[in-house]
Amino acid sequence: MSNVKEIRKNFGQRALDYRLSSTHSNPSDLDRMIKLLKPSADNIALDVATGGGHTAIALAKSVKQVAAIDVTPEMLAEAKIASDQEGLSNLTFKAENVHNLTFADHQFDIVASRFAIHHFDDVKIALQEMCRVLKPGGKLYILDCSVLDGEEPEREINRIELLRDSSHQYSYSPRLWQQLLKELPLTIDQASLIKDQYELPEWYDRMGTDLHNREVIVQILNNLSAESKTGYPFGDDYITAYRFELLATKH
């Protein structure tokens, strides 16, 4: 069942918050992406699920053209505002679903997606589509929410994410990412798990998480096993999080 309706409901009303989000616009994250990708001035790039446009804008400063896609019209409008504020003219914004891209095979030198894959309802098809439109020798870059390996964190941290955001589908652990990637025509250049933390209550407020769900999230964290608790410390003003970062080259 498609998750698009829930995504549009949740993010359409919060599009401005995501354009202004310090997490999504983090300059050190974006700089690291550019250093990994090493884009050239003649490259054509695709930003999948552009959100507030941060990834597309960072790429547009280094490449010839960027196509930025999203399923939420309000997000595309905010991304366009952000690109206009930067004075950029080499971006196009289009409503597209990653599960059924309208782009031709082998069209892009770079395909990137940040903080989006955990919303995709069929990750295998989405990744296949991202690879399909990528040129042989092209680069795939992904940065997304992740969880530690293991039955408990894979289950319980995803419960937490869903309580916060009803459009959440699944945050994949490195173990599960390895399984997904081995089925794709990719050579893995770099794959890493990055430990981070979200500031509270900003993390909740950005999605309008209600008080009951916030309380349940704290209960889940308190009830984790001792082993899992070592990986997920938290406090009144923060929650520990992980991100999976991937750079790969298409065969």
N, C-alpha and C positions, 0 to 999 in steps of 0.2 A: 504493500500500500504506500502510495506516494506521501512524502513528508512535506510537500511544497506548501500546502495550505497552512500548516502549523508554522512553518518558517516565515511565511509572509505575514501571518498574524503577529507573531512574536517580534519580528525584526522591523516590520513596516512601521510600527508605532514607536520604535526606538532607534530609527536610522540615524538621527542626529547624534544621539549618545555614542553610537559606534564610530561615527566619523570623528568625534572628539575623544575617543577612548585612548588613554595613555598606553594601554596594553597593546592595542592593534597598531598604534602609530610609533611604537618604541623605536627611536632612531638607531640604537645599537643592533637591534634585531634586523632592521631593514639593511643596515650597512653590511652586516654579516651575510645576508642573503646575496647582496650584490657581489661581495668578494668571492663567495662560493661559485656563483654563476659565471662570473667574468664575462658579462655581456659585451657585445661589440656593436658599433654604431649602425650596422646594417641588419641587425637582428629584428625579427618580428616575434612578439611575445603575446601569450594568452594568460590572463589572470582569471582563474576560475573562482567564482563566488567572491567577487571583489569587495563586497561589504562597503565600507567607507572609502575605498579606493586607495588605501595606503600602499599596497603592493604594486598596483598598476602605476601609481605616480612615481614610486621609486624606480621602477623599471623604465618608465618613459624618459627619465633623465639620462638613460644610458643607451637606449635602443632606437631603432627607426620608427617603429609603430607598436602600439599595445592595444589589443582587444580586451576589454574588461567586461565580464559577464556576471550576471546574478539573476536569481529568480524573483527577487523582491524589487519592484519598481522604485520604492522610496529609497532603497539603498543606492540604486543606480543614480538617482537624482542627487543624493548627497555626495556620491563619488564625483559626479560631474561638477558640482560646486567646488569641491576640494581641488580638482584639476584646474579649474578656471582660476582659482585663487593662486595657484602656482604658475599661471601663465603658460600652461602646456597646451599644445594643439595637435599632438600626435597620439591621442587616445580616442578610441571609439567605445561607446557604452551600449550594451545590448542585453535584452532579456533572453537568457538561455538556460536550459537545464543540462547540467553536466552528464546526465544519464543518456542524453540524446542530442549530442552537439550537431549543429547544422554545418560546421566547417568541414572543408575537404580534408582528405588524408594528407599527412605530411606537410601541413601548412605552416607550422610554427617552429622557430628555432628554440624557443623557451616556452614551457608551460609551468606556471607556478600557482600554488594555492596555499593560503595561510589561514589557519583557524577556521576551517570550513568542513573538512572531510568527516568530522564527527557528526555532521548533520545529514550526510548522504545515506539514503535508505538502501541502496545497493552499491556498496563500495567497490565490488569487483567490476561491475559494469562501468562505474564512474572512472575507475583507474584505467580500464581498457580504452575508454573514449579519450581520456587525456593522452594516452600513449598513441592512439590512432592518429590524432591530429599533429603529433610531434614528428618532426623530420628525423630520419636516421642520423645519428650523431648529435641530435638535439638534447637539451638538458631539461630534466624534470626536477622541480624543487617543491618540496612539501614541508610545511611546519604546521603541526596540529597538536591539540590536546592529546595527552597520552596517560597511561597508568603503568605502574610497576607490573612486572611479570608475576603471575600467580593467580590462582582461582579466586582468592578473597579480594585482592585489590581490583582485579578485572571486573568482578561482580559489584562490589560495594562502592567503588569510586564512580562507576557508571550510574549506580542508583543515585548518588549525590548529584551528579551532573544533570540527571533527568528531573530531580526535584527542583533544581535551580532553573532549568530551561526545558519546557515540555517538548521542544523540537529536537532535543538531543537524541541521537541514535546510538552511537557507540564510539568511545575513545579506545583505540587499539594499543595494546602493550607492544614493546619491541618484539616479543615472541610472535605475536599475531601479525605484526607488520612483516616479519620475515616470511611467513606463510603466504601472505598476499603478494609480496614482491617476486617470489620465485616463479610465479605463474605469468609474469610480464616480460616483454622483450627489453629488459633493462640490465645494464651493468651498474652496480651500486658503487658510487664514488665515495660517498660518506653517509653514514647513518649514526645518529647519536641521540641519546636521551638527555634532556636538559632539565635539571631541577630548578624550580622557580617557586614563586608564591603569588597569590592574589591578595590584594588589599581588601579588607572588609571594613565597612559594608559596601564598598564600591562594586565588588564582584556581584553581590546580590542585587544591588540597586539597578545595575545596568540592565538586568532582565526583569526587574520588578518582582523578585521572589517574595512570596508572602511570608509572614512571621512564622506560621506553623511549619512550613517547609524548611525555613532556616533552623528552627529548633530540632527538626528531625535530622537534618544534616549533622548537627553537633552530636546528636545521640549516636548516629552511625559511626562518626569518628571516635567517639568515646568507647564504643563497643568493638572496635577493631582488635584483632589479636595483638599481642605484644610485638611480634615481628613486624606486622603491618604498621603499627603505631610509630615504629622507628623511622619508617619511610614517609609518614604523613603527620608530622607535628603541626599543631595549629594553636591559635590563640584567639582572643577577642577581636584582634585587628588583622589577622591574616589566616590563610589556609594554604597548605603546601600543594603544589601542582607540578606536573611534569609535561614536557613537550617532546614530541618526536620530530627530529629534523632529518630530512632526506635530500641528498643530491644524487641523481642518477643520469646515466647517458643511455639513449635508446640505441639498440643494436642496428 
